[in-house]
Amino acid sequence: MKTPQVIAEIGCNHKGDFEIAKEMIKVAKIFCSADIVKLQKRNNKELLTDEQFNAPHPNPINSYGETYGEHREFLEFTVEQHAELKKYCDELDIVYSTSVWDLTSAKEIAGLNPELIKIPSACNNNYEMLEWLCKNYKGEIHISTGMTTKNEIDDLVNFFVKQNRNKDLVLYNCTSGYPVPFEDVCLLEIKTLIEKYGDIVKEIGFSGHHLGISIDVVAYSLGATVIERHYTLDRTWKGTDHAASLEPDGIRKLKRNLLAVQKSLSYKEKDILDIEQVQRDKLKYKKV
């Protein structure tokens, strides 16, 4: 099995605080041993209608502004701040990545030349953005498939084949919910993605919004080699994503457990392993 990659998704769990974002990156690298951190970039004027921008937040207790638009703007970092965070990731030797939600954000983040760019489930049908990335960005393109039909996934993969970028595509099994109950995780969809697209795309991943870390180990065992989880320093912080996120010790244990599973997913090299021979000599029944 390929070594699992763990993505600690910061998203907007930094609460709009640049120093918190840097602290989260440092903890993800030094304490958690995560492989990748992921932020978000949105052009809210492009994404939202005036009505949506000026409407109140649907859950005011989690809002950082008087309107939903103000809330989203409060949580946004500038391109210059993203460039500084990427530089900080480079210094710590952890991969920087960002989810882009619109064409403007895709162009801005692509200009930083990250190793990978993520497309969230909500935007995987934005073909104007996908086409621009395929033609102008040379790194990996990771895409989640939450709230997406099987026919839509077919169309998505076929689009990348036509663009000759399918070997840069990492396709994630995902259920869009915060948090997702276990019965809705539907892990066996990983097998479906591998059977249909495993030889076409670069890798299959898993983006989980469930509670705990047991599910992720099974996802890896089923063949998902990139595991993405929302990440926060404190699950009680203000915001909508913290409750469905892992704290640092959760990310650390997740990486540890995945590496343990990788070591154990093998066949015996011989009938009696060396570690067993000692016990066989001592314990195996011998007919007198």
C-alpha positions in Angstrom: 0.0 0.0 0.0 1.2 3.5 -0.8 2.1 5.6 2.3 -1.0 7.5 3.4 -1.0 11.2 3.2 -2.9 13.2 5.8 -4.4 16.5 5.0 -5.1 18.7 8.0 -7.9 21.0 6.7 -7.7 24.3 8.4 -10.3 25.8 6.1 -11.6 28.9 8.0 -11.1 27.4 11.5 -8.4 30.1 12.0 -11.3 32.5 12.7 -9.8 35.1 10.4 -6.7 35.4 12.6 -3.5 35.1 10.6 -1.4 34.2 13.7 -3.8 31.4 14.6 -3.4 30.1 11.0 0.4 30.1 11.4 0.1 28.3 14.8 -2.2 25.7 13.3 0.3 25.0 10.5 3.2 24.7 13.0 1.2 22.3 15.2 0.0 20.3 12.2 3.7 19.7 11.2 5.5 19.4 14.5 3.0 17.7 16.8 0.6 16.0 14.3 3.1 15.0 11.6 0.5 15.8 9.0 1.7 15.8 5.4 -0.4 18.7 4.0 -2.3 21.7 5.4 -5.2 23.1 3.5 -6.9 26.5 3.7 -9.7 28.1 1.6 -9.9 31.0 -0.8 -13.2 32.6 -1.9 -14.2 35.7 -3.8 -17.4 36.3 -2.0 -18.7 39.0 -4.4 -18.3 36.4 -7.2 -19.9 33.6 -5.2 -22.8 35.3 -3.6 -25.7 37.3 -5.0 -26.4 40.7 -3.3 -29.3 39.1 -1.6 -27.1 36.3 -0.2 -24.3 38.7 0.8 -26.6 41.0 2.7 -28.7 38.3 4.4 -28.1 37.5 8.0 -26.0 34.4 8.9 -28.3 31.4 9.2 -26.7 30.6 12.6 -26.0 34.1 14.1 -24.1 32.6 17.1 -21.4 31.5 14.7 -21.3 34.8 12.6 -18.3 37.1 12.5 -20.3 39.9 10.8 -23.7 41.6 10.7 -24.5 39.8 7.4 -23.4 36.5 5.8 -21.2 38.4 3.4 -19.5 40.3 6.1 -19.0 37.0 8.0 -17.3 35.4 5.0 -15.2 38.5 4.3 -14.0 38.5 7.9 -12.7 35.0 7.4 -10.8 35.6 4.2 -7.1 36.1 3.8 -5.6 38.1 1.0 -3.4 36.6 -1.7 -0.4 38.2 0.0 -1.3 36.5 3.2 -1.7 33.2 1.4 1.8 33.7 -0.1 3.2 34.3 3.3 1.5 31.1 4.7 2.9 29.1 1.8 6.4 30.4 2.5 5.9 29.4 6.1 4.8 25.9 5.1 7.9 25.7 2.9 10.1 26.6 5.9 8.5 23.9 8.0 8.6 21.4 5.2 4.8 20.8 5.1 2.8 21.0 1.9 0.6 24.1 1.5 -2.7 23.8 -0.3 -6.0 25.7 -0.7 -9.5 25.0 -1.7 -10.7 27.4 -4.4 -14.4 28.2 -4.7 -14.4 30.4 -7.8 -12.4 31.3 -10.9 -10.9 34.5 -9.4 -9.6 32.5 -6.4 -8.4 29.7 -8.6 -6.3 32.2 -10.6 -4.9 33.9 -7.5 -3.9 30.6 -5.8 -2.5 29.1 -9.0 -0.2 32.1 -9.2 1.5 30.9 -6.0 2.4 27.6 -7.7 1.3 25.2 -4.9 1.8 21.5 -5.3 -1.9 20.9 -5.3 -5.2 22.8 -5.5 -8.4 21.4 -4.1 -11.9 21.8 -5.5 -14.7 21.4 -2.9 -17.8 19.3 -3.6 -19.8 22.5 -4.0 -17.8 23.6 -7.0 -16.9 20.4 -8.8 -19.4 21.4 -11.6 -17.8 24.8 -12.2 -16.3 23.8 -15.6 -15.2 27.3 -16.4 -12.9 27.2 -13.4 -11.8 23.6 -14.0 -11.0 24.3 -17.6 -8.9 27.3 -16.7 -7.0 25.2 -14.1 -6.4 22.4 -16.6 -4.9 24.8 -19.1 -3.0 27.1 -16.8 -2.0 25.2 -13.6 0.4 22.3 -13.7 0.0 20.8 -10.2 -2.3 18.2 -8.9 -6.0 18.9 -8.8 -7.9 17.3 -6.0 -11.7 17.1 -6.2 -14.3 16.0 -3.7 -17.5 14.2 -4.8 -20.0 15.1 -2.1 -23.5 15.9 -3.2 -22.6 14.7 -6.7 -24.4 12.0 -8.8 -22.6 9.1 -10.3 -23.3 10.5 -13.8 -21.8 13.8 -12.7 -18.7 12.1 -11.5 -18.5 10.3 -14.9 -18.7 13.7 -16.6 -16.1 15.1 -14.4 -13.6 12.4 -15.0 -14.3 12.4 -18.7 -13.6 16.1 -18.8 -10.2 15.6 -17.3 -9.5 12.8 -19.7 -10.3 15.1 -22.6 -8.1 17.8 -21.1 -5.3 15.2 -20.8 -5.1 16.0 -17.1 -6.6 12.9 -15.6 -3.3 11.7 -14.2 -3.1 14.9 -12.2 -6.6 14.3 -10.8 -7.1 13.0 -7.2 -10.8 12.0 -6.7 -12.2 12.0 -3.1 -15.1 10.0 -1.7 -17.1 12.4 0.4 -20.4 12.9 2.1 -21.3 16.6 2.5 -22.6 17.1 6.1 -21.2 18.6 9.4 -20.9 16.2 11.1 -21.9 13.1 9.0 -23.5 10.1 10.9 -21.7 6.9 10.4 -24.5 5.3 8.3 -24.1 8.2 5.8 -20.3 7.9 5.4 -20.8 5.1 2.8 -17.2 3.9 2.7 -17.8 1.3 0.1 -18.1 4.1 -2.5 -14.3 4.1 -2.3 -14.4 0.7 -3.9 -16.7 2.0 -6.6 -14.4 4.9 -7.4 -11.3 2.6 -7.5 -13.1 0.1 -9.8 -14.3 2.8 -12.2 -11.5 5.3 -12.1 -8.5 3.7 -10.3 -6.6 3.2 -13.6 -7.7 6.6 -15.0 -6.9 9.1 -12.3 -3.8 9.6 -10.2 -5.2 8.5 -6.8 -8.4 8.0 -4.8 -8.8 10.0 -1.6 -11.3 10.3 1.3 -12.6 13.5 2.8 -14.3 12.7 6.1 -16.7 14.9 8.1 -17.6 12.2 10.7 -16.6 12.0 14.3 -13.6 10.1 15.5 -10.8 8.5 13.5 -11.7 4.8 13.1 -13.5 5.4 9.8 -10.4 6.9 8.2 -8.3 3.8 8.9 -10.9 1.7 7.0 -11.0 4.2 4.2 -7.2 3.7 3.8 -7.6 0.0 4.0 -10.1 0.1 1.1 -7.7 2.0 -1.1 -8.0 5.7 -0.3 -4.4 6.9 -0.1 -5.1 10.6 0.7 -7.1 11.2 3.9 -8.5 14.7 4.6 -10.0 15.8 7.9 -11.1 19.2 9.2 -8.7 20.4 11.8 -9.0 22.9 14.7 -7.0 23.8 17.8 -10.3 23.8 19.9 -13.6 22.2 18.9 -15.4 24.6 21.2 -14.4 27.7 19.2 -16.9 29.9 17.5 -17.7 28.7 14.0 -19.6 26.1 12.0 -16.8 23.6 11.2 -15.1 23.2 14.6 -17.6 20.5 15.9 -16.8 18.3 12.9 -13.1 18.8 13.2 -10.3 16.9 14.9 -8.1 18.6 17.4 -4.3 18.2 17.2 -4.2 15.0 19.2 -6.8 13.5 16.9 -4.8 14.4 13.7 -1.6 13.0 15.4 -3.3 9.7 16.3 -4.9 9.5 12.9 -1.5 9.7 11.2 0.0 7.2 13.7 -2.8 4.7 13.1 -2.7 5.0 9.4 1.1 4.3 9.3 0.5 1.3 11.6 -2.1 -0.1 9.3 0.2 0.4 6.3 2.8 -1.7 8.0 0.3 -4.5 8.8 -1.3 -4.7 5.3 0.9 -7.5 4.0 1.1 -11.2 3.4 3.4 -13.5 5.3 6.8 -13.8 3.5 7.0 -17.4 4.8 4.9 -19.9 6.7 6.6 -19.4 10.0 7.9 -15.8 10.6 11.1 -15.3 12.6 9.1 -13.8 15.4 7.0 -17.0 15.5 9.9 -19.4 15.3 10.9 -18.7 18.8 7.4 -19.3 20.1 7.0 -22.4 17.9 10.2 -23.9 19.4 9.0 -23.2 22.9 5.2 -23.8 22.7 4.3 -25.9 19.7 2.9 -29.3 20.8 5.5 -32.0 20.2 4.3 -35.6 20.2 6.2 -37.7 22.7 
